[in-house]
Amino acid sequence: MSRPIPFRAILSRFPLIAALLLLAACSSTPAPVYRSETFDAETPYQFHSDLPPLVLCEYGKRALLSQAYEVDSSVPNSIRGSKSFQPQTDHQVQLRITLTCMGSGRDTTIYANALQTRYELKAGGSSTGLSVSGLGSISVPWPTDKNALIKVGEETVADADFYRRLFVLIENLAE
């Protein structure tokens, strides 16, 4: 007959088991993001209109300009606008919107894509080194005020209400 394992022995092995499980979880590769792409036919990123493509894109350009976006209009049927925000003193967010107008024969579709990029202000320092032959080298910290905005994240804006507000403004300007 086998002896039952004392409860104290089980508890003593638990930290080892927990550590092994934690190590296994940390070393696993995250699932690829493309697996969550659904490619739905109806998306918040498009709007249909009876206007010709160039006219619709012109209204899209005016909509961005009316909201203080800096607009690059080098291609008439593809408008790019950007706007910067500073929600905190050491954070900056840039919103870039691309509008593309395409005719399908019966109507025009304007496609919108907004990309949000986040930056943080990071302080940088440097050091100075001195090398003397025979004695070796030393490195001394040198204080500097080198601050730089460092990109910390970027993502496509997926908020359907954001795009709805943009398309409503474009539609109102077209009336």
C-alpha positions in Angstrom: 0.0 0.0 0.0 1.4 3.4 -1.0 1.8 6.1 1.6 -0.1 9.4 0.9 2.2 12.4 0.2 2.1 14.7 3.2 0.5 18.1 2.6 3.7 19.9 3.7 5.6 18.1 0.9 3.1 19.3 -1.6 3.4 22.9 -0.4 7.1 22.8 -0.6 7.0 21.7 -4.2 4.4 24.4 -5.2 6.9 27.3 -5.7 9.0 25.2 -8.0 5.9 24.1 -10.1 4.6 27.7 -10.2 8.1 29.0 -11.3 8.2 26.4 -14.1 4.7 27.3 -15.3 5.6 31.0 -15.2 8.8 30.4 -17.1 6.9 28.4 -19.8 4.3 31.2 -20.1 7.0 33.8 -20.6 8.8 31.9 -23.2 5.8 31.2 -25.4 5.3 33.3 -28.6 2.2 35.5 -28.7 -0.4 34.6 -31.3 0.1 36.5 -34.6 -2.2 39.6 -34.9 -3.3 38.7 -38.4 -5.4 35.8 -37.1 -7.9 38.3 -35.7 -8.4 40.0 -39.0 -12.0 39.4 -40.1 -12.1 41.2 -43.5 -15.8 42.1 -43.0 -17.6 43.5 -46.0 -19.1 46.3 -43.9 -16.5 48.4 -42.1 -16.4 51.8 -40.4 -13.6 52.8 -42.7 -15.6 53.5 -45.8 -18.4 55.9 -46.9 -20.4 55.9 -50.1 -21.5 59.0 -52.0 -23.0 60.0 -55.4 -20.3 62.7 -55.9 -17.5 62.1 -58.3 -14.2 60.9 -56.7 -12.3 64.2 -57.0 -15.2 66.2 -55.7 -15.7 63.9 -52.7 -11.9 64.0 -51.9 -12.0 67.8 -52.1 -14.7 67.8 -49.4 -12.6 65.3 -47.4 -9.7 67.7 -47.6 -11.9 70.6 -46.5 -13.2 68.6 -43.6 -9.6 67.9 -42.4 -8.6 71.6 -42.8 -11.6 72.7 -40.9 -10.4 70.7 -37.9 -6.9 72.1 -38.0 -5.2 69.2 -39.7 -2.1 69.9 -41.8 -3.0 68.6 -45.2 -0.8 67.2 -48.0 -2.7 67.4 -51.2 -0.1 66.2 -53.6 -2.5 63.6 -55.1 -6.1 64.8 -55.7 -7.8 61.4 -54.9 -5.6 60.6 -51.9 -5.6 63.1 -49.1 -3.3 62.9 -46.1 -3.7 65.0 -43.0 -1.9 65.1 -39.7 -2.6 66.8 -36.3 -0.5 66.8 -33.1 -1.9 66.6 -29.6 -0.1 67.0 -26.3 -2.2 65.3 -23.6 0.6 65.7 -21.0 3.7 67.7 -20.8 6.0 64.7 -21.5 3.7 63.0 -24.0 2.7 63.8 -27.6 0.3 62.0 -29.9 0.1 62.5 -33.6 -3.0 61.5 -35.6 -2.5 60.9 -39.3 -5.5 60.4 -41.5 -5.5 59.2 -45.1 -8.5 59.6 -47.3 -8.7 57.7 -50.7 -11.6 58.3 -53.1 -12.4 55.7 -55.7 -15.3 55.5 -58.2 -17.0 52.2 -58.8 -19.1 53.3 -61.8 -22.4 53.7 -59.9 -21.0 55.7 -56.9 -17.9 56.8 -55.1 -16.4 55.3 -52.0 -14.1 57.3 -49.7 -11.9 55.1 -47.6 -10.4 56.5 -44.4 -7.6 55.3 -42.3 -6.3 57.0 -39.1 -3.0 56.1 -37.5 -2.3 57.2 -34.0 1.4 57.5 -33.0 2.4 58.0 -29.4 5.7 59.7 -28.3 7.2 60.2 -24.9 9.9 62.8 -23.9 13.0 60.9 -22.7 16.0 62.5 -21.2 19.4 61.4 -22.4 22.7 61.7 -20.8 26.2 61.0 -22.0 29.6 60.2 -20.6 33.1 61.2 -21.3 36.0 58.9 -21.4 39.7 59.5 -20.6 42.4 57.1 -21.5 45.9 57.3 -20.3 48.4 54.7 -21.6 49.8 52.6 -18.9 47.1 53.6 -16.4 43.9 52.6 -18.2 40.7 54.5 -18.9 37.9 56.0 -16.9 34.5 57.1 -17.9 32.9 60.1 -16.2 29.2 61.0 -16.5 28.6 64.2 -18.3 25.3 65.9 -17.5 23.4 67.1 -20.5 19.9 68.3 -21.2 19.3 66.3 -24.3 15.6 65.5 -24.3 14.1 63.8 -27.3 10.6 62.6 -28.3 10.8 58.8 -28.6 8.1 56.8 -30.5 6.6 54.4 -28.0 3.6 53.0 -29.9 1.5 53.2 -33.1 -1.8 51.8 -33.9 -4.7 52.1 -36.4 -7.7 53.9 -34.9 -10.5 51.3 -34.9 -13.2 53.4 -33.3 -16.2 53.3 -35.6 -17.7 56.5 -34.0 -14.5 58.4 -34.9 -14.9 57.6 -38.6 -18.7 58.2 -38.5 -18.0 61.7 -37.2 -15.5 62.3 -40.0 -18.0 61.1 -42.7 -20.8 63.1 -41.2 -18.7 66.3 -41.5 -17.7 65.4 -45.1 -21.4 64.8 -45.9 -22.4 68.1 -44.3 -19.8 70.1 -46.2 -21.1 68.5 -49.5 -24.6 69.7 -49.0 
